[in-house]
Amino acid sequence: MIIWGNGVITGTTGWIMYEITLPLNPPQTKKIVIGALLTGKGKMWVDDIRVTIDGEDIANAKIVEKEIFPAKSKN
């Protein structure tokens, strides 16, 4: 059984594109972690994972600078 977003994928399937959309809150986001998990017996292949932000590849996404408060500043 594979948990994917709000659904479950079970059994043998052909190559299908799956997509999950999550909200992003830049001031509170520390990192983005992606992966796949297979529970039970069997095999799973994962290929061509892409991370996009607002439709743009993460490598081309706008960098959001977090505000550094005086108490956390090294100065």
WOZILIN-V483490 format. One record per residue. N is the residue number from 1. RES is the residue in three letters. OMEGA is omega in radians with two decimals (999 if undefined). NEAR is the number of other C-alpha atoms within 12 Angstrom. D_CENTER is the distance of its C-alpha to the mean C-alpha in whole Angstrom. Layout:
n=(N:N)
res=(RES:RES)
omega=(OMEGA:OMEGA)
near=(NEAR:NEAR)
d_center=(D_CENTER:D_CENTER)
//
This chain:
n=(1:2:3:4:5:6:7:8:9:10:11:12:13:14:15:16:17:18:19:20:21:22:23:24:25:26:27:28:29:30:31:32:33:34:35:36:37:38:39:40:41:42:43:44:45:46:47:48:49:50:51:52:53:54:55:56:57:58:59:60:61:62:63:64:65:66:67:68:69:70:71:72:73:74:75)
res=(MET:ILE:ILE:TRP:GLY:ASN:GLY:VAL:ILE:THR:GLY:THR:THR:GLY:TRP:ILE:MET:TYR:GLU:ILE:THR:LEU:PRO:LEU:ASN:PRO:PRO:GLN:THR:LYS:LYS:ILE:VAL:ILE:GLY:ALA:LEU:LEU:THR:GLY:LYS:GLY:LYS:MET:TRP:VAL:ASP:ASP:ILE:ARG:VAL:THR:ILE:ASP:GLY:GLU:ASP:ILE:ALA:ASN:ALA:LYS:ILE:VAL:GLU:LYS:GLU:ILE:PHE:PRO:ALA:LYS:SER:LYS:ASN)
omega=(3.12:3.08:-3.12:-3.13:-3.13:-3.07:3.12:3.09:3.13:3.06:-3.12:3.07:3.04:3.12:3.14:3.06:3.05:-3.10:3.05:-3.14:-3.13:3.07:3.12:3.12:-3.02:-3.13:-3.09:-3.10:3.11:3.11:3.06:-3.13:3.12:3.11:3.11:-3.09:3.05:3.07:-3.13:-3.11:3.06:3.14:3.10:3.05:3.11:-3.08:2.99:3.08:3.13:3.04:3.12:3.06:-3.07:3.08:-3.13:3.04:-3.06:3.12:-3.12:-3.08:3.11:3.11:3.14:3.11:3.09:3.11:3.08:-3.12:-3.11:-3.11:-3.14:-3.14:3.14:-3.12:999)
near=(18:24:16:19:13:12:12:14:20:18:15:14:13:12:11:12:13:22:15:17:15:14:12:15:13:17:13:13:13:12:10:16:10:14:17:19:18:19:15:11:12:13:16:21:17:17:12:12:17:20:21:21:22:14:13:13:13:15:12:12:14:14:12:14:11:13:12:11:9:8:8:9:8:7:7)
d_center=(19:16:14:11:11:14:16:17:18:21:24:24:22:22:20:18:15:12:10:8:8:8:10:10:13:14:17:15:12:13:10:6:6:4:8:10:13:17:19:23:25:24:22:18:17:14:14:13:9:8:6:9:10:13:13:14:12:10:14:16:14:17:17:17:20:20:24:26:28:31:31:28:30:31:34)
//
